[in-house]
Amino acid sequence: MNERRARILDLVAASYIRTARAVPSARIAQRLSLSSATVRNEFGALAEEGYLQQSHASSGRIPTVLGFKRYAARFLPPRPLSRRAREHFASRLERQPGEGLMEQLANVAAELSGYAVVVTLPADDHLHAVEIHLSLVTSRTLLAVVVLENGLVRELRVPLDPAPGDEVLDVAERNLRQLTLPLREVPHALRRLARDTDPELARTLKAIASAWPDVTSRRSVHAGLRRLFDEPEARDPDFVRLVVELVEEPSADVAEPDAVGFALDEAVARVRSGVALGSGVGSLTLIGPARMRYGAAVRVASGVAAAARDTSANA
């Protein structure tokens, strides 16, 4: 693509992102000091190459998926946020254990970008627990607080009616702490222990074993979904349905640490970065319309991921 066409494509994309309206040739002609006829010819060439489209005969042009991809690529790699901004983000992430850190990451990224954000952490059943604490939260519910070796904290609620006494809880907690096994092997070990102990302790160990898979499952939190309802695209039920699906069922792929990339289709764009969560790596994904503010989005994804990395390194 020659320089003039690249410039025209960038101007059309930037204008459409800002206004959500098709861009007429006269507007581009004025910006570049060209005739409208010249711009219309370039519009035609860009359409033939797959970068622009015309929604109906009298409209201006809007970018295609290919056009948005080329425009978005201009912002990779992203420019780093200022040190002051990163320090501000890091201060908001300090002393946030486990899913609290994930929720704060999602909230910060949503506030800065104006888009929906999903933070996911893959399943970690290969890890070990370094601390386990048991307590009663109700007369029918046991709470297990599990500190993982990657620094994250998981809370496991165990239905148990009636609840065991304090002495049984103390013994169950000692049994759990003595298990130097990967998380995935803990349920089998608890059931084996339950075969050789008194009925009340056996009942408690079996209940924990049954609920244990929740400790190792993939985690996902989100924020900012309501912000997308202010976008013009939210008037389209198909757009809303697709966004909700992406938020509720995020990709299970693991992103590379600090790597920022994007994916988009006709309706929805996603900007994604690997993000440090304890000693593990999760994914932070910004979700918005294909008419996304890509420059700001990739800076936010990169900057928040860098702040999370700094927080994990200083923990």
C-alpha positions in Angstrom: 0.0 0.0 0.0 1.4 3.4 -0.9 1.8 6.2 1.6 -1.2 8.2 0.5 -3.6 5.3 0.7 -2.2 4.3 4.1 -2.8 7.9 5.3 -6.3 7.8 4.0 -7.1 4.5 5.7 -5.7 5.8 9.0 -7.9 9.0 8.7 -11.0 7.0 7.9 -10.4 4.6 10.8 -9.7 7.4 13.3 -12.8 9.4 12.2 -15.1 6.4 12.3 -13.8 5.3 15.7 -14.4 8.8 17.0 -17.9 9.4 15.5 -19.3 6.0 14.7 -20.4 7.5 11.3 -19.3 6.6 7.8 -16.6 9.0 6.5 -17.3 11.0 3.3 -14.6 11.7 0.8 -15.0 15.5 1.3 -13.8 15.2 4.9 -10.6 13.3 3.9 -10.0 15.6 0.9 -10.1 18.7 3.2 -7.6 17.1 5.6 -5.2 16.1 2.9 -5.7 19.1 0.6 -6.8 16.7 -2.2 -9.8 16.9 -4.6 -12.8 14.8 -3.6 -12.5 12.9 -6.9 -9.0 11.9 -6.0 -10.1 10.6 -2.6 -13.0 8.8 -4.1 -10.6 7.0 -6.5 -8.4 6.0 -3.5 -11.5 4.9 -1.6 -12.3 2.6 -4.6 -8.7 1.2 -4.6 -8.8 0.6 -0.8 -12.2 -1.1 -1.2 -10.8 -3.4 -3.9 -7.9 -4.3 -1.6 -10.3 -5.2 1.2 -9.6 -2.3 3.6 -12.7 -0.1 3.2 -16.4 -0.8 2.7 -19.5 1.2 1.8 -22.7 0.3 3.8 -25.0 1.8 1.2 -24.9 3.8 -2.0 -25.0 7.3 -0.5 -22.8 6.7 2.5 -19.1 7.4 3.1 -16.7 4.6 3.9 -15.9 2.6 7.0 -13.0 0.2 7.6 -13.4 -3.5 7.1 -12.0 -6.1 9.5 -8.9 -6.1 7.5 -8.8 -2.3 7.6 -9.1 -2.2 11.3 -6.4 -4.8 11.7 -4.0 -2.7 9.7 -4.9 0.4 11.6 -4.6 -1.4 15.0 -1.2 -2.8 14.1 0.2 0.8 14.1 -0.1 0.8 17.9 2.0 -2.4 18.4 4.3 -2.5 20.3 2.5 -0.1 22.6 4.1 3.0 23.9 4.9 2.5 27.7 2.9 4.5 30.2 4.7 7.0 32.3 6.5 5.8 35.4 4.2 7.9 37.5 1.1 6.3 36.0 2.6 2.8 36.5 3.4 3.6 40.2 -0.2 4.8 40.7 -1.5 1.5 39.2 0.9 -0.5 41.3 -0.3 1.3 44.5 -3.9 0.2 43.7 -2.7 -3.4 43.3 -0.7 -3.7 46.5 -1.7 -6.2 49.1 -4.4 -7.6 46.9 -4.3 -11.4 47.4 -5.6 -14.0 45.0 -8.9 -13.1 43.3 -8.8 -9.7 45.0 -5.8 -8.9 42.7 -7.6 -10.2 39.7 -10.7 -8.1 40.5 -8.6 -5.0 41.0 -6.8 -5.5 37.7 -10.1 -5.8 35.9 -11.5 -2.7 37.6 -8.4 -0.6 36.9 -8.3 -1.6 33.2 -12.0 -1.0 32.8 -11.8 2.5 34.3 -8.9 3.5 32.1 -10.1 2.0 28.9 -13.8 2.4 29.1 -14.3 -1.1 27.9 -15.3 -4.4 29.4 -12.4 -6.3 30.9 -11.9 -10.0 31.7 -9.0 -11.4 33.7 -8.5 -15.1 33.7 -6.1 -17.5 35.4 -5.7 -21.0 34.0 -6.2 -24.1 36.1 -3.3 -24.7 38.5 -3.7 -28.3 39.8 0.0 -28.9 39.6 0.8 -26.4 42.3 1.2 -27.1 46.0 -0.5 -25.5 49.0 1.8 -23.7 51.4 -0.8 -22.8 54.0 -4.3 -24.1 54.8 -6.6 -22.7 57.4 -10.1 -24.1 58.3 -12.9 -22.2 60.1 -16.6 -22.3 60.4 -18.6 -19.5 58.6 -22.1 -20.9 59.5 -23.4 -23.9 61.3 -23.5 -25.7 58.0 -20.5 -24.3 56.1 -16.8 -24.8 56.5 -14.3 -22.3 55.0 -10.9 -23.5 53.8 -8.4 -20.7 53.0 -5.7 -22.1 50.8 -2.5 -20.2 50.1 -0.8 -21.5 47.0 2.9 -21.6 46.2 2.4 -18.9 43.5 1.3 -16.5 46.2 -2.4 -16.5 45.3 -5.1 -17.3 47.9 -8.1 -19.5 47.2 -11.2 -19.7 49.5 -13.2 -22.9 49.4 -16.6 -23.1 51.0 -17.5 -26.7 52.0 -21.1 -27.7 52.8 -21.1 -29.7 56.0 -24.2 -30.3 58.1 -23.9 -30.5 61.0 -20.6 -28.6 61.3 -17.8 -30.4 63.1 -16.4 -29.2 66.4 -13.2 -27.2 66.9 -11.2 -30.3 67.8 -12.2 -32.1 64.6 -11.3 -28.9 62.6 -7.9 -28.7 64.2 -7.1 -32.4 63.4 -8.5 -32.0 59.8 -6.3 -28.9 59.3 -3.2 -30.7 60.5 -3.9 -33.5 58.1 -4.2 -31.1 55.2 -1.0 -29.3 56.1 0.9 -32.5 56.2 0.0 -33.4 52.6 3.0 -32.3 50.5 1.2 -33.2 47.2 0.2 -31.3 44.1 -3.3 -29.9 44.4 -4.8 -32.5 42.0 -3.7 -35.3 44.3 -5.2 -33.9 47.5 -8.8 -35.3 47.1 -7.6 -38.9 46.7 -5.2 -38.6 49.7 -8.0 -37.2 51.9 -10.4 -40.0 51.1 -7.6 -42.5 51.8 -7.0 -40.8 55.2 -10.8 -40.9 55.9 -10.8 -44.7 55.7 -8.6 -45.0 58.8 -10.0 -42.5 61.2 -13.0 -41.8 63.4 -16.4 -41.2 61.7 -16.6 -37.4 62.5 -13.2 -36.6 61.1 -13.8 -39.0 58.1 -17.0 -37.1 57.3 -15.1 -33.8 57.4 -12.2 -35.0 55.2 -14.6 -36.5 52.7 -16.6 -33.2 52.4 -13.4 -31.2 51.8 -12.3 -33.8 49.2 -15.6 -33.4 47.3 -15.4 -29.6 47.3 -11.6 -29.5 46.5 -11.8 -29.2 42.7 -13.0 -25.6 43.2 -9.5 -24.8 44.5 -7.8 -25.8 41.2 -10.4 -24.6 38.7 -9.8 -21.9 36.1 -10.6 -18.5 37.5 -12.2 -15.6 35.7 -13.4 -12.1 36.9 -14.8 -9.2 34.8 -15.5 -5.5 35.1 -16.9 -2.7 33.0 -19.5 -4.5 31.0 -22.0 -1.7 31.6 -19.6 0.7 29.9 -20.3 -1.0 26.6 -24.0 -0.2 26.8 -23.1 3.5 26.2 -21.6 2.5 22.8 -23.8 3.0 19.7 -23.3 -0.7 18.9 -25.2 -1.7 22.0 -28.4 -0.9 20.2 -27.7 -4.1 18.2 -28.9 -7.2 20.2 -26.4 -9.4 18.4 -23.5 -7.2 19.5 -24.7 -7.4 23.1 -25.2 -11.1 23.0 -21.7 -11.7 21.6 -20.0 -9.4 24.1 -21.8 -11.2 27.0 -20.7 -14.5 25.7 -17.1 -13.4 25.5 -17.3 -12.1 29.1 -19.0 -15.2 30.5 -17.0 -17.7 28.6 -13.6 -16.2 28.0 -10.9 -17.9 26.0 -8.9 -20.6 27.9 -5.7 -19.7 26.0 -2.8 -18.6 28.0 -1.1 -15.3 26.8 2.6 -14.8 26.9 3.8 -12.6 29.8 3.6 -8.9 28.8 2.7 -9.8 25.2 0.0 -7.6 23.8 -2.1 -8.6 20.8 -5.6 -8.2 19.4 -8.3 -10.1 17.6 -11.4 -8.8 15.9 -14.3 -9.7 13.7 -17.1 -7.7 12.1 -18.6 -6.6 15.5 -16.2 -7.1 18.4 -12.6 -6.4 19.1 -10.4 -7.8 21.9 -7.0 -6.5 23.1 -5.2 -9.0 25.2 -2.1 -9.1 27.3 -0.4 -11.7 29.5 -0.4 -10.6 33.1 1.6 -11.8 36.2 -0.7 -13.2 38.9 1.6 -14.3 41.8 4.2 -16.4 40.1 1.7 -17.6 37.5 0.6 -15.9 34.3 -3.0 -15.1 33.4 -4.7 -13.1 30.7 -6.2 -9.6 30.7 -8.6 -9.0 27.8 -10.3 -5.7 26.9 -13.5 -6.2 24.9 -15.2 -3.5 22.8 -16.7 -2.8 19.4 -14.6 -3.3 16.3 -14.6 0.5 16.4 -12.3 0.3 19.4 -9.8 3.0 20.5 -6.9 0.8 19.7 -4.1 3.1 20.7 -5.5 3.7 24.2 -6.6 0.1 24.6 -3.2 -1.4 23.9 -1.5 1.1 26.2 -3.9 0.3 29.0 -3.4 -3.5 28.5 0.3 -3.1 28.5 0.5 -0.6 31.3 -1.7 -2.6 33.7 0.2 -5.8 32.9 3.5 -4.0 33.7 2.1 -2.7 37.0 0.9 -6.2 37.9 4.4 -7.5 37.1 6.0 -4.9 39.3 3.6 -5.7 42.1 4.4 -9.5 41.9 8.1 -8.8 41.8 7.9 -6.6 45.0 5.6 -9.0 46.8 
